Amino acid sequence: MELRHLEYFVAVAEELSFTRASRRLHVVQSGVSSAIQGLERDLGAALFERDRHRVALTDAGKALLPEARATLAAAQAARDVVGQARGGLRGTVTVGTMQSTGALDLPGRLGRFHATHPAVQVRLRQAAAGSAGLAREVLSGALDLAVLSLPGPPPAGLTAWPVTEEPLLVVCQPGHPLASRHPVTLGRLAEEPFIDFPPGWGNRAVVDRAFAAAGRERQVPFEVAGFGAAADLVRNGLGIAFLPASEAARLSDLAAVEPSEPALIWRVSVAAPAHRRMPAAAQAFLDELLRDAPRRLTENRDLDSAPREPSGRPTSGHKPVQAFDLYV
């Protein structure tokens, strides 16, 4: 068994297509197919179900996928150590993100990281499934890190470091009856049709939990995958929406109303696997993301002086949210 074969296997498993995997790997498709066939012979089991229209993992393939990712990560860690000893950080870090990261300037952080570590390749993926999907991909090993929003404690096996937070405000038309009410109760809001985001998005989960805790039900006839689309529907009188305060401030033609207690807080965090060694490149990018996090979120300690676990991640200073099996 060769590392190259495992790399090809992971690519096909993630793409569920030999054609897309070959493009991703920059290898001819016949070479990818031959490597997979060799791996299947070596293991004595079929890893994929194939027909003309689809590719799917078999039970053996599903069992192999996390182990293959862990093996490749360990090999990358060995390369990282040698690369650092030779005088420079190298490697690859795969980062997942939501469509909006609020006050966290992710493009700016990526640019600064690239300028500091030009030999590190960063792969960025934007998740359509929202924060819930990002959390699953970090747990599975498909992502090294994810910028996401968790409405409560992270799932078991995941560690999350808060980097920014802001209130969610109700956005409505200037002539709407709610525009003159400050603040407005959840009970009154429940009388209105809502424009919201798909289940699994962190901001949607914050709102859903608030209404559930208040014992109120609301109607969500419109679900969209972007703040701009939500604002357009509000402009046309189709409902109201909860948006982060930073986004609401950009909408000068709409009214923003603060809900009454309890405040609805949208928190953006960086998540990493809790029990898997983090590659040096991923650790360096985590350091970059946490470097300017507000002191009230990080216990007033400097990241560079924080003691670290054997994996290299900080154990204090930037205190992680402890893993607890509540988030779904």
N, C-alpha and C positions, 0 to 999 in steps of 0.2 A: 504494500500500500504506500503510495506517494502522497506528499502534501498537495501536489498539483491535482491529483485525482479528487481529493477532498475539496479543494477550492472549486473545481468544476462542479462537483456535486452540490455544494452550497449555492452556487450561482444558478444552477438549473432549479433547485428547490425553491429559491426565492422568486425567480422569474416565472416558474412553471411553464417554461418554453425553452427548447433547445436553441431556437433561433435567437431569442433575446439574450440568452446566456452567452452565446458565442459572440454576439456584438459587445456585450459588457466585458468579456474576457479578451476581446480582440484575437480570437482564435477561430479558425474555420469550424463550421458546425460538425463536420465529420470527425474532427479531432476531439470535440467535446463528447460526441456520441461514443467514440472509441474508448475514451477514458472512463466514462460511466459504465460501459459494458465490462471493462477490465476490473473496475471496482466491484461490480456485482459478482463477477466470477470469483474474485478474491474473498468476498464475504459469503458467498454461497446463497445469496438472496437477491430477489428483484427489489430495486429501490424506487422505481417509478412504474406507474401504469401508463401506457402510451397507446394512443390511437391517432387517427388522422386529425382529430379535432381538439384533443386535450392532453395535458400531461398532469398527473397527480402523484403525490407521494403514496407509497405503500406503507403498511404498518412498520415494516423494517426501515423504510426511508425516514419516517417520522421519528423513530427511535434514534437513528443515526444523526439526524440534523443537529441537535444541541451538542452532541459529542464532537461532531466535525467542527462546529464553530469554536468550541473550547480548545480543540487541538490546534486549529489555525491561529487562535488568539495567543496560545502559549508559544507557538513558533514565532509569531510577530514580536512577542515580548522578548524573546531571545535575540532577535535582530535588533530591537530597540536598545538593549543593553550594550551590544557590541557597537552600534552606531554612536551612542553617547560616549563610549570609551574612546572612540576615534575622533570625538570633537564635534558633535552636532546631533540634534534631535531629528530622527527620521521616523517614518512609519505612516500609517493611515488612521484617521479617526472618522467614524461614521456617526453623524449627528442627525437626529430627527427634530422637527420643530412644528409648532402650530402655525397657522397662517399669520397670526399676529402675536407678537411677544410683548405688547404694551410698552412700558418705559425702557425695557431692555433693548438696546440697539444692537441686535444680532449681526446685521451686516457690518457695522462698525467694529464689533469684536472679532469677526472673521477676518476683516482686513488687517487689523492690528496683529492678530495671531499669525497671519500669513507673512507679514513683514518681519516678524520676530523669528519665525520658524519656517523659512521658505522650502525646506526639504520635506515638510510634512504635507501629505495629501489629505485634504478635508473633503468628505463626501456629505452633502446636505440633502436630506429628504424631508419633504413637507407631507404630513399625514392627512389624508382625507377623513380618516376615522377619528380624528381628534385626539385628545389626551389619553383616552382609554386605549386607543390603538397604539399610541406611542409607548405607553407603559408596557403593553404586551410585547412589543418589539424589543424593548430593552431587556425584559425578562428572558426572551427567547434567544438573545444574543445577536439579533439582526442589527441592533444599534448599540454603539458604545455609550452614548449619552443622548438625552432628549430634553428639549425645552418644552415644558408642558404645564398644565394647570390641574392640580389635584384638589378637589373640594374638601377632602378630609385626609386622614393618614394614608400613605402610599401602601400598595399591596405588599404582602410578605415577599421578601426577596429583592425589594427595591429600596434604595435610599434616595431621599430628595433634599436638596438644599434650596430654600427660598431665596430668590434674588430681587424680586420687586412685587409690590402689591398696590392695588388701587380700588376704590369703591366702584360698584356698578350703579349707574344712574338710569332712570326711566326716560326714554326719548319719545317725544310726541310732537304733533303739529303745534305751532304757536297758538292757534285758536282752539285747541282741544281743552275741554273743561279741566283736565288735570294740570294744564300748564300754569294755572294760578294757585295751585295747592302745594305748599311746601311745609313739612314733608307730606307724603301720601302713604296711607296704610296699605298693607298687602291685601286686606279685605276689599278695599276700594279698587285696587289694581286688578283683582280677580274678576271684576265685572267687565273688563276690556278684552278684546281679542289680542293675542300676542303674536309677534314676529320673533322667532327665536332660532337657535342653531341646533344641529342634529344631536340626538342623544350620544353621549360619549365625549362631547366637548366640555371642557372644564367650566366655562362660564355658564353653560346650560345647566350643569349639575349643581352649581351654587344656587341658582334660582329655583330649580326643582326642589332642592332640599329645604330652602327657606319656606316655600309654600306648603310643603308637606309638614314641616314643623309647626306651621301656623294653622294647620288643619283646613287649608283652603285649596280648592281646585281651580285651575285656570284652563282656558282654551288656547291651543297653539295651532291655528289653521295654516300658518306659514312657517316653513323651516328652510333656512338658507345657509349657505356655506361662506359667508363673508359679511363683514361689518358694512361695507358699501351697499350690498344688496339689501340688507335690513333697513338701512337708512332710506333707500329709494322707496321701499314699500311703506315706510312710515310717512314719507312726504306725500304719498298718494292716498293717505287716509285709510289704509288697510289695517292698521293696528298700532300698538305701541311696542317698544323693545327695550330690553336692558342692554346697555352698552358700557364698556369701561369708560371712566371719566375722561381719560386722555383722548379717546375717540369721540366722545360726546362734545368735547371742547372744540373740535374741528368743524362741527356741524352748526354753523352760525344761523342757518335758516330754520333750525328746529329747536324746540324747548327741551331742557334737561331738568328733571325733577328728582329730588332726593327722596328715597323711600324712608319711612319711619323705622324706628328700631325693630329688629336688629339690623345693623348695616350689613349690606351684602358686599363682601370683599372678594375680589378676583386676584388670586396669588399666582405668580409665575415662578416656577422652580426648575432646577436642573436635576434630572434623575439619572442614576447609574445603578448597575446591579450591586446588591449588597454583599454577595458572597463569591464574586468572580474577580480575579485579578484584573486591574485596569491597565491597558497598555500605556506606555509612557506618553505617547502623543495625546491620548485621551485625557490623561491626568493633567497635562500641560494646558489643554483647552479648557478643562474644568476650572483650573486655577485662573485662567483669563476671565471666564464668565463670572466667577465669584469675587474677583479682585475689587470691584467697586460697588458691591452689594451694600445697601444701607446698613449702618451699624446696628439698628434696632432689630434687623433680621438675622444678624450674624454674631451677636454677642460681643461686639466691640473688640474683637481680636484680629490681629493681622495674619493673613493667610500664610505668609512666608515663614512666620515664626511658629505656626501651629504644629504640634506633634502629629505624626502620621502613623497610620497602620502599616503593616508589612506590605499591603497593596499599594501604598504610596498616597492614599487619599487622606485628607485632613481628619483628625479625630476630635479637634476642638477648634475654637475660633469661628469657623463657619459651620455651625452646628447643624447636622442633618436632621430632618424630620424622621423620627424612628419608625421603622417598618411595623405595620400592624394590619392584620387581615380584615379590614373593614371596607376598603374601597372597591367598588364594582363598576 
